[in-house]
Amino acid sequence: MDVSYRTTLELDKIIARAVQLCTCAETKEMMRAIEPFATTEEERYALAQTNTINALLLKNGSPRFGAVHEVRRVVAHAAKGGILSMGELLEIAAALRNFSGLAQWYGLTDHDMLPTDDLFFALAPQPVLEKQIGESIISPEEMADTASVTLRDLRRKIRATEDSIRTKLDAIIKNSTTNKFLQDAVVSIRNGRYVVPVRAEYRGEVGGVIHDVSSTGSTVFVEPTAVVEANARIMQLHAQEQEEITRILTAFSGQVASLEPQFSYSYDAMLQIDLLLAKARLAVEQNAFMPQVNDSCRFALKKARHPLIDKKKVVPVDIALGEKYDTLVITGPNTGGKTVSIKTAGLLNAMAQHGFLIPAHESSTVCHFDEYLVDIGDEQSIEQSLSTFSGHMKRITGILELAGPDTLTLIDELGAGTDPAEGAALAVSILERLRKQGTLLMATTHYAELKIYALETPGVVNASCEFDVESLAPTYKLSVGVPGKSNAFLISAKLGIPESVIDAARNHMSSDDKRLDSVLAQLDDLKLQLKAAEDEAEKARYEAEHALESAEKKRDALIKQGEEELEATRRKAHELMQNVQNQAYALTDELRRIQKDEKTNAAARAVRAREIARKDTEQLLNRTEKKQPKRQFVPLKEVKPGQEVVIAELDQHAVVLSRPDKNGMVEVRAGILKTKVPLTGLCAPDKMDKRTQKQEPPRTRTRV
């Protein structure tokens, strides 16, 4: 594929911005070298991956992810048995931290299978090794005391020995006998040993070993005899310290080597994720969406915006090609947006083919092209001494060689730069040739002949960029189906050209030009009428959709309310049924208990009856607001069956069932209970009780 379109369509600027949004240096290089996907299936999959990361980015925010450098080389070195430096191990830890951060970020949201699963599942975090390296290595030059017990003990001994040396040297510096021989009252280090600066003329006055001489020769650096042994001890401890550090680095390097080849798989996945994150961040900046990729050679961009134009100024356009027509001829005044329109169509298709989401409505569709054949702008070579027309024709020659099915051809100002009559004829011929070769074609022009060609030729459609005559400014709105007008006479009149001059100019126009101008004016009127009708239809459609949506909401609310009421009724019915069952069970248990009680002796029943009667009486008395006077008890001397009596002890009415036996016991019935009480425990009911009983309604007995 010819890649010159990247510069012409400004895809290189899109890629450059994406490079800035990459985190890792290797990913930046990958983005710079990005290629269009070779098949429709690959393009769809790449767009789906970018769209997935974009959705997660909007929902979860950015993941914990930092830049790493040359980690692949470091791991390869460890795998060959090499010992990694502290700086290299910190890079390994940073990569492992990225693995865990990305895996955690991806797991923040529950989701079904996604097109990015294979990348994130390839990440193999090593939290233990990551933590060990982070705790053991402070910087590329410093290892922590806690890296090992041995290292901690060695450094403790080194510090203690250094303190001892400094104490002895301080004593020499402060000693009045020796300090006069010193150049300065300071302690220095030469060749790893602590020394004091002695004036050259007194070098023999301070006993010890000379390790260095100043550049002027006036100072010698002497290691006093008092600290020679301690300095030697320091040197030995430092050597042991370095051996321990090397041992720790060797152990870490072995652990890193053991991670291969899984580490490389994870690292490659991390770089691919970084690439997708950059594309997703760019989509957020551009408010971009994922288009559908058509199998056939056609596309439909809805509310498409050029991503490099200020969001506040860009005018969305609708551009479709390949379904109803294969060629779009755009006419209109200069600076009216013609070039931007064809650039937008080409750029957005190319962006999608590189896996970028596009700044257009999510219902937009794109096409997978084998070639982008572009002739936009004046790009002729100065060295080749080509004129504008010659450079234009040279590029057209290249386009004619490559144009065919599954290619997109974009030509700005076709046939310009030469005699208008010849240029127009050549432009029509080029269009016909390109259409025969099967390319999708968009071209801008000023030629009226091309407008007529588009009107008369099936599969070719006129389009124009609107121009506001009142403000003398382009609106940048693309109107498909209507050829553009130059509006030269109207603009000239607005700018003050005398009307007589304009009238004379009209007279110089040919009859065909006048007829075309009249037709275009009529088309403009029809376009306005059609636009008004479309607006009215859109308003009616919106109102209908709004009414339907409102009705559906009410319907759903009523259905939900009905379901809730039905559920509440079911619950109440269930509770009622449960209560009835419980009462039935309780009543059955009570009847069984009563039947069982009837089998017990009369005395037990009497005791139970008295207890029940006593409780009922207490409850009745508690509810009574006015205290009743105490009844005067007069025992009966004799009774007969059927006689109403009162059991004195219980103050309970009863009916006599038999005469007293030989023991003076009388069988009576009180309510549903039968019992025997002594005759002396019965009395006659008073008159008030009898009247009350007569007024009370008879009690109904129910057998269950």
Secondary structure by P-SEA (a helix, b strand, c coil): cccccccccaaaaaaaaaaaacccaaaaaaaaaccccccaaaaaaaaaaaaaaaaaaaaccccbbbbbcaaaaaaaaaaacccccaaaaaaaaaaaaaaaaaaaaaaccccccccaaaaaaaccccaaaaaaaaacccccccccccccaaaaaaaaaaaaaaaaaaaaaaaaaaccccccccccccccccccbbbbbbccccccccccccccccccccbbbbcccccaaaaaaaaaaaaaaaaaaaaaaaaaaaaaaaacaaaaaaaaaaaaaaaaaaaaaaaaaacbbbbbbbcccbbbbccccccccccccbbbbbbbccccccbbbbbbcccccaaaaaaaaaaaaaaaaacccccccccbbbbbbccccccccccccccccccaaaaaaaaaaaaaacccccbbbbbccccccccaaaaaaaaaaaaaaaaaacccbbbbbccaaaaaaaaccccbbbbbbbbccccccccccccccbbbbcaaaaaaaaacccaaaaaaaaaaccaaaaaaaaaaaaaaaaaaaaaaaaaaaaaaaaaaaaaaaaaaaaaaaaaaaaaaaaaaaaaaaaaaaaaaaaaaaaaaaaaaaaaaaaaccaaaaaaaaaaaaaaaaaaaaaaccccccbbbbbbbccccccbbbbcccccbbbbbccccccccbbbbbccccccccccccbbbbcaaaaaaaaaccbbbbbcc
